[in-house]
Amino acid sequence: MTNSKQSSKALASKAASTLNDPSASQVQKSLAASVLSQSSSTNQTSSEMETKASDVIKSSKYSDETKSFAASVLSQSNKAR
């Protein structure tokens, strides 16, 4: 099953900046990498990333930017799972 959704250019740009930010957390960087991988391809979110993104959205300890990466990742997940 291919993914017809793609991350926006604006979000992909923020994700690229996050990957180059030495103070960004590993969680934020992994979500940013997933956003970037889905910005110009039909890549679909893995089940592991779905779980990580879901945990981020449920938690109050993450920034709005990290949650926006998580939301983008979840929006491109496999609905059949």
HELIX and SHEET records of a PDB file:
HELIX    1   1 LYS A    9  LEU A   19  1                                  11    
HELIX    2   2 GLN A   26  SER A   37  1                                  12    
HELIX    3   3 SER A   47  LYS A   58  1                                  12    
HELIX    4   4 ASP A   64  SER A   75  1                                  12    
END                                                                             
